[in-house]
Every structure is written in structure tokens, then in C-alpha cells.
Amino acid sequence: MSREIENQKLGEYLAKAEKAKTTGMKFTTVSGRNTNVLYTPADIKSDYLNDISFPGEYPYTRGVHNNGYRGKVWTMRQFAGFGSPEDTNQRFKYLLEHGQTGLSVAFDLPTLMGWDADSEFSNGEVGICGVTISSLEDMEILFDGIPLADVSTSMTINSPAAMVFAFYLAVAKKQGVSFDKLRGTLQNDILKEYIAQKEFIFPPRPSMRIITDMIEYCTSDVPQWNPVSVSGYHIREAGSTAAQELAYTLADGFAYIEACIERGMDVDSFAPRISFFFNSHLDFFEEIAKFRAARRIFAKRMKNKYGAKNPRSWWMRFHTQTAGCTLTAQQPENNIVRTAIQALAGVLGGTQSLHTNSMDETLALPSEKAVKIALRTQQLIAYETGVINTVDPLGGSYFVEALTDEMESDAEKIFREIDTFGGVIPAIEAGYFQKEIADSAYRYQKELESKTKIMVGINEFVEEEEKIDIPILTISPEVESRQKDRLAKLKARRNNEAVKKSLEEISRAAVDGSNLMPVLISAAENYVTLGEMIEQLRIHFGTYEESVVF
């Protein structure tokens, strides 16, 4: 059929569709993107071999492995951490016994902010939103009976990532595990803290120095470890659109890569260990297109802008978590369905690792029952749906390919906007990211309030006399008192002369620019606490106060 006849028939179809009855709903994506009533080959701008190609081949739009999940099912990595190190150690063992294939550590707010359990700023928060870790002793208990050589560990920690990683490495040494056997990932993405999550301590520039030290150290000493997982997850949770999440995350990743190149590192020596972490939100096809566009953009930039020669440096490897911000306290069982659909989008988008949220997470940290249902959701997708049988099964969909092209185009436009500020850090300091995300969040909230977007149980299908009947995990106040007591006993019995010397060595490294990781590991082994290390660096690096943005 000639293109002229195709266009004529398309025009006739669209004329009929325009007159047809509709439900009156707003047919846009969650991000506000307009969608056509129908997609055809005319909507695809990509050239197949150059822009889409085959799985496992540049630019990896269809995935980084040529046989997809036939070779290896994604890592099922449930986020876990609450209360004391003993509590979380038991949860880890429970998850491993029920088929989880990797550990993922959630830390409490004091740990995320670099405060010890005995700090006045920690009062009432110890162990509440994650596990409390103040010293090597806590980390030893956390991984008691878990051989670090045999398990991949992810840790969601940012500002104090270097210190917490030092504790982990010290535990490995005590277990007799050489660093080259360790596998895992640190989130360690400080730029997104300034953009979205706000758990920062030091200003951006010294924070970038610490992360570059960590990448450099892992490249030489912990070669199987991913030292940074560049995180769009929290950018999306803060209210960004899918395209903003994509572009801001990649811009942060490229900033880390440029910092390492400026340090004098060869791009191919470290780039294969940089990983990413994305949100899988409610709009099924938009999310799949986002993941596919991310791989394509990353591969092109790594090859063409940064001159990477190793194809592994062109691969974008990413973890996915279902969207916490879409979970509702109302009708919490509905969250099981939301999570399953979001998880399926992550799988069809080609994720390497997946966390599925539990139905009760808007109410409390997950109960054992809820977390098992979340894990079973992944197992059902993997082993019962057939979606792993072929690679990128939605590749070639006119809609998905058109959306992928649009995502790439939108991201490139945002990159140009960031460049007008002089890069990511100046854009952070100018409040650019914060304002853009706030505007997007406001738009979506107005759509919910006007009911142009429906959220089940929130603005439609509401149950007035709802009774929540699911088990809720509670954290005993005794956790905090026990942790403070443990820390007091540790400080009394450790070698405090060695502690003093370690703090002096941290100061020296902070000032002379030498890599901080060796002195932090030594300090960890001397049972210097997290808070003590942070305070020593704060003397030299200062603290950061965010500019007000209107």
C-alpha cells in the first residue's frame, strides 16, 4: 500500500474517531503528556538499526543483554531495615529464606543525616524509618550470620555513604572476605539530595569530592561494587514528570562521570560500575518508554561525548522501585494491584533489579505479611506470566516507540536548559530543579482535585466508613534506649587514643586532598562512630543551607 493511500485511510479513521463518543476523561499521561487516539508507523521517527537495533546491541534501546531474562531473571531486592540491627538481621534472614536474591538496607533518619543514636537530633527517630547504625559494632550485628561473599548488598545511603561503606568493608575484613569478592551498590547520589530528598550535610562541591574519592577507591580496591546508583526515584517521588526524572537523573550521572574524568581517571576504568535507580510510576507505557529512552541516551553520550571505548561503559544498568508516592492509606489492599502493574512496567522496560513496595508502607514500615506479598508479586511476574520468554516484547509497538522518541527529545531539551546554568551544581544553587519539580507536582495535584485524573479510593470510589484491617509494624521505644546504652558502652571500652588518632587522620586527608576512604576504613576499625567522622569533616567542609525558591 502506498504512503498516499495510508495517509488517506489514516485521515478517514481519525475523522471517525474525532466524532466518536468518549468517556470525557483526560487522555494524557500521568506526566501531562498528550496522547493520540491511535499510533501508526507515521509516528515513529527512529531509524531501526541506529536508534532501536537488537537487544544487547548499541544503543541498547531494547536492553543491554541479547537474551534478556532468559539468561538471568532480575534481582529481587526488597528494601528492608527497621529498629535495631538485630531486628533487621532477622528480617534479612526471613527474606533470604523466602526467595529474595539480594539484600537492600534501609537506614533510619539519624543515620541518613549522619547523627549517632545518642545525638539530641536523634531523639524519637532511632530505628523508626529504617535500621539504626552508629558504629562498626552495629554493622557487625546487622550482617551477623550473613556471608558477605555470597550475597549482593544494596545500601540506600547518601551524605554519610562513605562512612557506612567503611563500616561494611570493615565487617568484610573481619569475615575474612577480600574486597574483590564483594558485590553490591551504594546509592551515594548526593546531587539528587539537593534536588529532591534534602538529606544533605556538606555543600555540593566537597560532597562531590567525597563521591569521587569513593569511585576512585572502588575502581582500584572493590572492583565488583557499584559505588554510585544515580537515583531518579526520589526526584519522581518529589513530584517530577517522567521526562524530568529521566533528564535530571542522567544529568546527575554525567556530572559524576565528568568529575572522575577531571580527577584523571580513564572513563572505561569506572563507567561500567556506575548504575542507576528509577521510579516505576502509574502510567504503564510512559514508564516503559522512559526506561528504553534512558538506555539509548546514556549509550550515545558515553560513546560520543565521553569517548568510552568499552561497550560495557555504554550500558545503562538500573534498579527499579515501584512508586511509593502512589500508595494510599485508604483501601491499602489496592496498593497490591498498583505495585504489580508498576513492577510489570519495570520488567517490560528491562530493569536489572526490582523492589516492589508493600501495601502498608503509607501507614508504617512493612509487616512480614505485606513484604512477603510484595516479594511474591515479583515471583508471579517472573514465573507465571510468560513476560520473560522474549526480549523487549513491546519493542516495535508504534505507541511505545513514539513515546520513547518523545522521551529522548524532551530529555535533550532539559539538558540544554541545565547547560544554560553552567551545569548541575550551579543549577542546584540557582534553585532550577526545585522550582521545576514543584510546578509539576502542583499541576498533578490540581488534576486530582478537579478529578480530571482519577485515583481510586482518593477522589473517586471512596468508602466513607472504611476500616483498615491489616497488621501494622510498630517500633518499640526500647530500641532507642538500647541503642544509646550500647553506644555508651562502646565508647567506654574502645581505645580512645586510637579514636583520637583516627580523627586527626581524617582531618589531614580532608585538608590535603588525599583519598578519604582508607582513613575512614581505619577509623571504622577503631570504632570511631558515624557522627564523630561526620563532625570531623564538617569542621573543614562546612554545612549546606538551601536557597529559598519561590
C-alpha positions in Angstrom: 0.0 0.0 0.0 1.4 3.4 -1.0 2.1 6.1 1.6 -0.5 8.3 0.0 -3.2 5.7 0.5 -2.1 5.0 4.0 -2.3 8.7 4.9 -5.8 8.9 3.3 -7.1 5.9 5.3 -5.5 7.3 8.5 -7.2 10.6 7.9 -10.6 8.8 7.4 -10.0 6.9 10.6 -9.1 10.0 12.6 -12.2 11.8 11.4 -14.4 9.0 12.6 -12.5 8.8 15.9 -12.9 12.5 16.4 -16.7 12.3 16.2 -17.0 9.1 18.3 -18.4 9.2 21.8 -15.8 9.4 24.6 -15.9 9.0 28.4 -14.9 12.6 28.9 -11.7 11.5 30.8 -8.5 13.4 30.2 -6.4 11.3 27.9 -3.0 12.3 29.0 -0.2 10.5 30.8 0.4 10.9 34.5 3.1 13.5 33.5 0.5 15.5 31.5 1.8 14.4 28.0 -0.9 14.4 25.3 -1.5 11.1 23.7 -3.0 10.4 20.3 -6.1 8.3 19.8 -4.0 5.9 17.6 -0.4 5.4 16.7 0.9 4.2 13.4 4.2 3.8 11.6 3.9 7.5 10.7 4.5 8.4 14.4 7.9 6.7 14.6 10.8 8.9 13.8 13.6 6.4 14.8 15.8 4.5 12.4 15.7 0.9 13.4 19.3 -0.1 13.3 20.7 3.2 14.5 18.1 4.1 17.2 16.4 0.9 18.2 18.5 -2.1 17.0 18.6 -5.5 18.6 18.8 -6.4 22.3 22.4 -6.4 23.5 23.5 -4.1 20.7 24.2 -0.4 20.7 22.4 1.9 21.5 20.7 -0.7 23.8 17.2 0.7 23.5 15.9 -2.9 23.7 18.1 -3.9 26.6 21.8 -4.5 27.4 21.6 -8.3 27.2 20.9 -10.1 24.0 18.7 -12.8 25.6 17.1 -10.6 28.3 15.7 -12.5 31.3 16.3 -15.9 29.6 19.9 -15.5 30.8 19.1 -14.3 34.3 15.9 -13.1 36.0 16.2 -9.7 37.5 17.5 -9.5 41.1 14.6 -9.4 43.5 15.8 -6.9 46.1 13.3 -5.9 48.8 14.1 -2.8 50.8 14.4 -3.8 54.4 15.5 -2.1 57.6 13.8 -1.2 60.9 14.5 -0.9 64.6 17.8 -2.3 65.9 20.5 -4.1 63.9 19.2 -7.4 65.5 15.7 -6.7 64.2 16.8 -6.1 60.6 19.2 -9.0 60.7 16.2 -11.3 61.4 14.2 -9.7 58.6 17.1 -10.2 56.1 17.3 -13.9 57.0 13.5 -14.1 56.6 13.6 -12.6 53.1 16.5 -14.8 52.0 14.6 -17.9 53.3 11.6 -16.9 51.1 13.5 -16.5 47.9 14.9 -13.0 47.9 18.1 -12.8 45.8 19.8 -9.7 47.2 19.7 -7.5 50.3 18.7 -3.8 50.4 19.3 -1.8 53.5 17.0 1.0 54.7 18.6 3.3 57.3 16.8 5.4 59.9 16.7 9.2 59.6 19.5 9.8 62.2 21.8 7.5 60.2 20.8 9.2 56.9 21.7 12.6 58.4 25.0 11.4 60.0 23.8 11.5 63.6 24.6 8.9 66.2 21.8 7.3 68.2 22.8 9.3 71.2 22.6 12.7 69.5 19.9 15.1 70.6 18.8 15.3 67.0 18.1 11.6 67.0 15.5 11.7 69.8 12.3 9.9 68.9 13.7 8.8 65.5 16.0 5.9 66.3 15.0 2.8 64.2 11.7 4.3 63.1 12.1 4.5 59.3 15.0 2.1 59.0 17.7 0.4 60.8 19.9 2.4 63.2 23.7 2.3 62.5 26.1 4.3 64.6 29.3 2.2 64.5 31.1 -0.8 63.2 29.6 -2.8 66.1 26.1 -2.1 64.8 27.1 -3.2 61.3 28.7 -6.4 62.6 25.3 -7.3 64.2 23.4 -6.3 61.1 25.3 -8.9 59.0 25.8 -11.5 61.6 25.5 -14.9 60.1 25.2 -13.5 56.5 28.4 -14.2 54.5 29.2 -11.1 52.6 31.0 -13.0 49.8 27.7 -14.8 49.0 25.2 -12.0 48.9 24.8 -8.8 46.9 24.0 -5.8 49.2 22.4 -2.5 48.3 22.6 0.4 50.7 20.3 3.4 50.4 22.6 6.0 52.0 23.9 9.3 50.6 25.5 12.0 52.7 27.2 9.5 55.1 27.7 6.9 52.4 31.5 6.8 52.7 31.4 6.2 56.5 28.7 3.5 56.3 30.6 1.8 53.4 33.7 1.9 55.6 31.8 0.0 58.3 30.7 -2.6 55.7 34.2 -3.0 54.4 35.5 -3.4 58.0 32.9 -6.2 58.5 34.1 -7.9 55.4 37.7 -7.9 56.7 36.5 -9.4 60.0 34.7 -12.1 58.0 37.9 -12.8 56.0 36.3 -11.7 52.7 38.6 -9.9 50.3 37.2 -6.7 48.9 37.4 -8.0 45.3 34.7 -10.6 46.2 32.2 -8.0 47.4 29.1 -7.3 45.3 26.6 -4.6 45.8 25.6 -1.0 45.3 25.7 2.2 47.3 23.1 4.8 46.4 25.6 7.6 47.2 23.9 10.1 44.9 24.3 13.4 46.7 23.2 15.6 43.8 19.6 14.3 44.0 19.6 15.1 47.7 19.9 18.8 46.9 17.4 18.4 44.1 14.7 16.4 45.8 15.2 14.4 49.0 17.0 17.1 51.1 19.1 14.7 53.3 22.3 16.6 52.7 25.1 17.6 55.1 28.0 19.2 53.4 27.8 21.7 50.5 27.7 20.3 46.9 31.4 20.7 46.0 33.0 18.9 48.9 30.3 16.3 48.7 31.3 15.7 45.0 34.9 15.3 46.2 33.9 12.6 48.7 32.0 10.7 46.0 34.8 10.9 43.5 37.1 9.5 46.2 34.7 6.6 46.6 34.5 5.9 42.9 38.3 6.0 42.6 38.7 3.7 45.6 36.2 1.2 44.5 37.7 1.1 41.0 41.0 0.0 42.4 40.1 -1.9 45.5 36.4 -3.1 45.3 36.0 -3.8 41.6 32.7 -5.6 41.7 31.0 -2.9 43.7 28.8 -0.2 42.2 29.9 3.0 44.1 27.1 5.2 42.9 23.5 4.4 42.0 22.3 7.6 40.4 18.8 7.9 41.7 15.8 9.4 39.8 13.5 7.6 42.3 13.3 10.5 44.8 13.1 13.1 42.1 9.9 11.4 40.9 8.6 11.0 44.4 9.0 14.7 44.9 6.6 15.3 42.0 8.6 15.5 38.8 7.3 14.3 35.4 8.7 11.1 33.8 10.8 13.2 31.4 12.2 15.4 34.3 13.1 12.3 36.2 14.9 10.9 33.2 16.8 14.1 32.3 17.7 15.1 35.9 18.9 11.6 36.7 21.1 11.4 33.7 22.4 14.9 34.1 23.5 13.9 37.7 25.1 10.7 36.4 27.0 12.7 33.7 28.2 15.1 36.4 29.8 12.3 38.4 31.4 10.9 35.2 32.8 14.3 34.4 34.2 14.7 38.0 36.0 11.4 37.7 37.4 12.3 34.3 38.6 15.6 35.8 40.3 13.6 38.6 42.4 12.0 35.8 40.6 8.6 35.7 40.1 6.8 32.4 36.4 6.7 31.7 36.4 3.0 30.9 38.0 2.2 34.3 35.0 3.3 36.3 32.0 3.8 34.0 30.9 0.1 33.9 30.3 0.3 37.6 28.0 3.4 37.6 24.4 2.2 38.0 21.1 3.9 38.1 17.8 3.8 40.1 14.5 4.7 38.6 10.9 5.0 39.8 8.2 3.0 38.1 5.1 5.1 38.3 1.4 4.7 37.4 1.5 5.3 33.7 2.4 1.9 32.3 3.5 2.8 28.8 5.2 6.1 29.7 7.4 4.3 32.2 8.4 1.6 29.8 9.3 4.3 27.2 11.3 6.2 29.9 13.5 3.1 30.6 14.1 2.5 26.9 15.0 6.1 26.2 17.3 6.2 29.3 19.5 3.4 27.8 19.6 5.0 24.4 20.6 8.4 25.7 23.2 7.0 28.1 24.8 4.9 25.4 25.1 7.7 22.9 26.6 10.1 25.4 29.1 7.7 26.8 30.3 6.8 23.3 30.1 10.1 21.5 30.7 12.7 24.3 32.9 11.0 26.8 34.8 8.8 24.4 34.2 5.5 26.2 35.6 2.6 24.1 34.5 -0.4 26.2 30.9 -1.4 25.3 30.2 -2.1 29.0 30.7 1.6 29.6 27.8 2.2 27.2 25.4 0.0 29.2 22.9 1.6 31.5 22.2 -0.9 34.3 19.4 0.1 36.6 17.4 -0.9 39.6 13.7 -0.1 39.7 11.4 0.6 42.7 7.6 0.9 42.4 6.3 4.3 43.2 5.8 4.9 46.9 4.0 8.2 46.3 1.2 6.4 44.5 0.4 4.2 47.6 -2.7 5.2 49.5 -3.6 4.8 53.2 -7.2 4.5 52.0 -8.1 1.0 50.8 -4.5 -0.2 51.2 -5.1 -3.5 49.5 -5.4 -1.6 46.3 -1.7 -0.9 46.6 -1.0 -4.6 45.8 -2.6 -4.0 42.4 -0.8 -0.7 41.8 2.5 -2.3 42.7 2.0 -5.3 40.4 1.3 -3.1 37.4 4.3 -0.8 38.2 6.5 -3.8 38.7 5.4 -5.2 35.3 6.3 -1.9 33.6 9.8 -2.1 35.2 10.2 -5.7 33.9 9.0 -4.8 30.4 11.3 -1.8 30.5 14.3 -4.2 31.1 15.3 -3.5 34.7 18.2 -5.5 36.2 16.9 -5.3 39.8 13.5 -4.6 41.3 11.9 -3.7 44.6 8.2 -3.9 45.0 6.6 -1.7 47.7 4.4 -3.3 50.3 0.7 -2.4 50.7 1.1 -0.9 54.1 4.0 1.5 53.5 1.9 4.7 53.8 0.9 3.5 57.3 4.2 2.1 58.7 7.3 0.1 57.8 6.2 -3.1 56.1 5.0 -6.0 58.2 6.3 -9.5 57.4 3.0 -10.4 55.7 3.0 -7.3 53.5 6.6 -7.7 52.5 6.1 -11.3 51.5 3.1 -10.4 49.3 5.3 -7.8 47.6 8.1 -10.3 47.0 5.5 -12.9 45.7 4.4 -10.2 43.3 7.8 -10.3 41.6 7.9 -14.1 41.6 4.5 -14.3 40.0 5.6 -11.9 37.2 8.8 -13.8 36.7 7.5 -17.4 36.7 3.8 -17.3 35.8 3.1 -14.5 33.2 5.4 -15.5 30.4 6.8 -12.0 30.0 10.4 -13.2 30.4 10.1 -15.5 27.4 11.1 -12.9 24.8 13.3 -9.8 25.0 11.6 -6.4 24.9 8.2 -7.7 23.9 6.8 -4.2 23.5 9.6 -3.1 21.1 8.1 -2.2 17.8 4.8 -1.0 19.3 4.0 2.2 17.4 2.9 3.8 20.7 5.9 2.7 22.7 8.5 3.6 20.1 6.8 7.1 19.6 6.8 7.6 23.3 10.5 6.6 23.5 11.4 9.1 20.8 9.5 11.8 22.7 11.2 11.0 26.0 14.6 11.3 24.4 13.7 14.6 22.7 12.3 16.0 26.0 15.4 15.0 27.9 17.7 16.6 25.4 15.8 19.8 25.7 16.1 19.7 29.5 19.9 19.0 29.2 20.2 22.3 27.2 18.3 24.2 30.0 20.7 22.8 32.6 23.7 23.8 30.4 22.5 27.4 30.5 23.2 27.5 34.2 26.7 26.0 33.7 25.9 22.5 34.9 24.1 20.6 37.6 25.7 22.2 40.7 25.1 25.8 39.5 21.5 24.8 38.6 21.0 23.4 42.1 22.4 26.6 43.6 20.0 28.6 41.5 17.0 26.6 42.6 16.2 25.5 39.0 15.4 21.8 39.7 13.4 22.5 42.8 11.1 25.0 41.1 10.5 22.8 38.1 9.6 19.8 40.2 7.3 21.9 42.4 5.5 23.2 39.3 5.0 19.6 38.1 3.7 18.4 41.4 1.3 21.3 41.6 -0.1 20.5 38.2 -0.8 16.9 39.1 -2.4 17.8 42.4 -4.7 20.2 40.7 -5.7 17.4 38.2 -6.6 15.2 41.2 -8.6 17.9 42.9 -10.5 18.7 39.7 -11.0 14.9 39.0 -9.5 15.2 35.6 -7.3 12.4 36.9 -8.8 9.7 38.9 -7.1 7.9 41.8 -9.1 5.0 43.2 -10.1 5.5 46.8 -8.9 9.1 46.9 -11.1 11.2 44.6 -13.4 8.5 43.3 -14.7 5.1 44.5 -14.3 6.4 48.1 -15.5 4.4 51.1 -16.8 6.7 53.8 -16.8 4.2 56.6 -13.6 2.5 55.7 -11.9 0.2 58.3 -8.2 -0.6 57.8 -7.8 -4.2 58.8 -4.1 -5.1 58.1 -1.3 -5.8 60.5 0.9 -2.7 61.2 4.5 -2.9 62.3 5.4 -0.8 65.3 8.8 0.1 66.7 9.2 -0.1 70.4 10.7 3.0 72.2 13.0 0.4 73.8 15.0 0.3 70.6 16.3 3.8 71.1 17.2 3.3 74.8 19.0 0.0 74.0 20.9 1.7 71.1 22.0 4.6 73.3 23.1 2.2 76.0 25.1 0.1 73.5 26.8 3.2 72.2 27.7 4.4 75.6 29.3 1.0 76.5 31.2 1.0 73.2 32.7 4.5 73.8 33.7 3.4 77.3 35.6 0.3 76.2 37.2 1.2 72.9 40.7 2.6 72.6 40.0 6.3 72.7 43.6 7.2 71.9 43.2 5.3 68.6 40.0 7.1 68.1 41.7 10.5 68.5 44.4 9.5 66.1 41.9 8.4 63.5 40.0 11.7 63.7 43.3 13.5 63.2 44.0 11.4 60.1 40.5 12.2 58.7 41.3 15.9 59.2 44.6 15.6 57.4 43.0 13.8 54.4 40.2 16.4 54.2 42.8 19.2 54.0 45.5 17.7 51.8 43.1 16.2 49.3 44.2 12.5 49.6 41.6 9.8 49.2 39.3 9.7 52.3 38.3 6.0 52.1 41.5 4.4 53.6 41.4 6.7 56.7 37.6 6.1 57.1 38.1 2.4 57.0 40.8 2.6 59.6 38.6 4.8 61.7 35.8 2.3 61.4 38.1 -0.5 62.6 38.9 1.7 65.7 35.2 2.0 66.4 35.0 5.7 65.6 31.3 6.4 65.3 29.4 7.7 62.3 28.6 11.0 64.0 32.3 11.5 65.0 33.5 11.1 61.5 30.9 13.5 60.1 31.6 16.2 62.7 35.3 16.0 61.9 34.7 16.5 58.2 32.1 19.3 59.0 34.9 21.3 60.5 36.6 21.5 57.1 33.7 21.2 54.7 31.0 23.2 56.5 27.3 22.6 56.1 24.8 23.5 53.3 21.8 25.7 53.5 19.4 25.6 50.6 18.4 28.8 48.9 14.7 29.7 49.1 12.9 29.3 45.8 9.5 30.9 45.1 
